[in-house]
């Protein structure tokens, strides 16, 4: 199914035109949604960037339209929040190879949003997305391996995934890897200077837990600052 978005409050229409909206039309509608509801601006900026990084040829085949529809339902943009509908659209986009949708589908399975909790399926979708280089999926796999959620706990694998996501600038992974170095976890040496460096990188992106840890580092002299 192809998508037509009507971003007036409370309306989301699905129709079947002959072709999917081109990239610029999707961006225009995302910007209009930002104007209607400024609190959604950050979300729509992220979606807009994802669309902008996708060529028009790829847009028609990689499930970007389906991913946009899922995001509308998941984040209640112009309609009521509906996790079940979001999951259906994420699944369709995932089948077309959309790495952002594959991560989101994994998240839905991990936490039971719109589908029953199925941690093994969550790992499967996270892995599909991570194999395409999605930093959020890499970080999620690190979290799962660190906690043994859906997989056997493996600290070395957790660190590997966190490091891969950190290399892409993922703020959550930077924070989590910083914790590993701060505490000397999972076979890493205790290195408070490097931990503080990672916390600072994460804090600069606005991640609140890293900002809290940076405050702790400043409060305790000698902890990397």
C-alpha positions in Angstrom: 0.0 0.0 0.0 1.2 3.5 -0.9 0.6 6.4 1.5 -1.0 9.8 1.4 -0.4 11.8 4.6 -2.9 14.4 5.8 -1.3 16.0 8.8 -4.4 18.0 9.9 -5.0 17.0 13.6 -6.8 13.7 13.9 -6.5 12.7 10.3 -4.3 10.2 8.6 -5.5 8.9 5.2 -4.2 5.8 3.4 -4.8 5.6 -0.4 -3.2 3.8 -3.3 -1.8 6.2 -5.9 0.2 4.7 -8.7 3.5 5.7 -7.1 4.8 6.6 -3.7 5.3 10.3 -2.9 8.8 11.5 -3.9 11.3 12.5 -1.3 10.5 16.2 -1.5 6.8 15.7 -0.9 7.5 13.6 2.2 9.8 16.3 3.5 7.3 19.0 2.8 4.7 17.1 4.8 7.1 16.5 7.6 7.9 20.3 7.8 4.1 21.0 7.8 3.7 18.6 10.7 6.4 20.5 12.6 4.5 23.7 12.2 1.3 22.2 13.4 2.9 20.6 16.4 6.3 22.1 17.3 6.9 19.6 20.0 7.2 16.9 17.3 9.9 19.0 15.5 12.8 16.8 16.7 11.1 13.6 15.6 10.2 15.0 12.2 13.6 16.4 11.7 15.0 12.8 12.2 12.5 11.4 9.8 13.2 14.1 7.3 16.9 13.5 7.4 16.3 9.8 6.8 14.2 10.6 3.8 16.7 13.2 2.5 19.5 10.6 2.7 17.5 8.2 0.5 17.6 8.6 -3.3 14.2 8.8 -5.0 14.8 5.4 -6.6 15.5 3.9 -3.3 12.4 5.6 -1.7 10.1 3.5 -3.8 11.6 0.1 -2.8 13.2 0.5 0.6 10.0 0.9 2.6 10.5 4.6 3.5 6.8 5.3 3.0 5.8 2.4 5.3 8.4 3.6 7.8 6.9 7.1 7.8 3.4 5.7 8.3 4.6 3.6 11.3 6.3 6.6 12.8 3.1 8.6 12.5 1.2 6.0 14.5 4.0 5.3 17.0 4.4 8.9 17.9 0.8 10.0 17.5 1.5 12.6 14.8 -1.9 13.9 13.6 -3.7 10.7 14.9 -4.1 8.7 18.1 -1.1 6.6 19.2 -1.6 3.1 17.9 1.3 0.7 18.6 -0.4 -2.2 16.8 -0.8 -0.2 13.6 2.8 1.1 13.9 4.1 -2.5 14.3 2.2 -3.6 11.2 3.8 -0.8 9.1 7.3 -1.4 10.7 7.0 -5.0 9.7 6.1 -4.1 6.1 9.0 -1.6 5.9 11.3 -4.2 7.4 10.4 -6.7 4.8 11.6 -4.2 2.2 14.9 -3.9 4.0 14.5 -0.6 5.8 17.1 -0.7 8.5 15.3 1.9 10.7 12.1 -0.1 10.6 14.0 -3.3 11.4 15.4 -1.6 14.5 12.0 -0.3 15.5 10.4 -3.7 14.9 13.0 -5.2 17.2 12.2 -2.6 19.8 8.5 -3.4 19.6 9.2 -7.1 20.1 11.6 -6.4 23.0 9.1 -4.3 24.9 5.7 -5.6 23.7 4.6 -2.5 21.8 1.9 -3.5 19.4 3.0 -7.1 19.5 3.6 -9.8 22.1 7.0 -9.7 23.8 9.4 -12.0 21.9 13.0 -11.3 22.7 14.3 -13.8 20.2 12.5 -12.0 17.4 13.7 -8.7 18.8 17.3 -9.9 18.5 16.6 -11.1 14.9 15.3 -7.7 13.8 18.1 -5.8 15.7 20.6 -8.0 14.0 19.1 -7.3 10.5 19.3 -3.6 11.2 22.8 -3.7 12.7 24.1 -5.7 9.8 23.2 -2.6 7.7 25.1 -0.4 10.0 22.2 1.1 12.1 23.8 2.6 15.2 20.7 2.3 17.4 20.5 -1.4 16.6 24.2 -1.9 17.4 23.7 -0.2 20.7 20.5 -2.2 21.4 22.5 -5.4 20.7 25.1 -4.2 23.2 22.4 -3.7 25.8 20.9 -7.1 25.2 24.3 -8.9 25.4 25.2 -6.9 28.5 21.9 -7.9 30.3 21.3 -11.3 28.7 18.0 -10.2 27.2 17.1 -12.5 24.3 20.7 -13.8 24.2 23.2 -15.4 26.6 24.9 -12.6 28.5 28.3 -11.8 26.9 30.2 -8.8 28.2 32.8 -8.9 25.4 30.0 -8.8 22.7 28.3 -6.0 24.6 31.5 -3.9 24.5 32.0 -4.8 20.8 28.6 -3.6 19.9 28.8 -0.5 22.1 32.2 0.4 20.4 30.7 0.0 16.9 27.8 2.3 17.8 30.1 4.7 19.5 32.2 5.0 16.4 29.0 6.3 14.6 28.5 8.9 17.4 25.6 7.2 19.1 25.1 9.0 22.4 23.6 6.1 24.3 26.4 3.7 23.3 29.0 6.4 24.3 27.4 6.6 27.7 27.2 2.8 28.1 30.7 2.2 27.0 31.8 5.0 29.4 30.2 3.1 32.2 32.1 0.0 31.2 35.4 1.8 31.4 34.5 3.7 34.6 33.8 0.4 36.4 36.3 -1.8 34.6 33.5 -4.1 33.4 33.5 -6.9 30.9 37.2 -7.4 30.8 38.0 -3.7 30.2 40.6 -1.9 32.3 39.3 0.8 34.6 40.0 4.1 32.8 38.2 7.0 34.3 39.8 9.5 31.9 38.5 7.7 28.9 35.1 7.1 30.6 34.8 10.9 31.2 35.7 11.5 27.6 32.9 9.2 26.5 30.5 10.8 28.9 31.4 14.2 27.6 30.8 13.2 24.0 27.4 11.8 25.0 26.5 14.8 27.2 27.2 17.1 24.3 24.5 15.4 22.4 22.0 16.0 25.2 21.9 12.5 26.7 20.7 13.1 30.3 22.3 10.0 31.9 25.7 11.0 30.6 25.2 14.6 31.8 24.5 13.2 35.3 27.7 11.2 35.1 29.6 14.2 34.0 28.3 16.0 37.1 29.5 13.1 39.2 32.9 13.3 37.6 33.2 17.0 38.4 31.9 16.4 41.9 34.6 13.8 42.6 38.0 15.5 41.7 40.4 13.3 39.8 37.6 11.4 37.9 38.7 12.3 34.4 38.3 16.1 34.7 
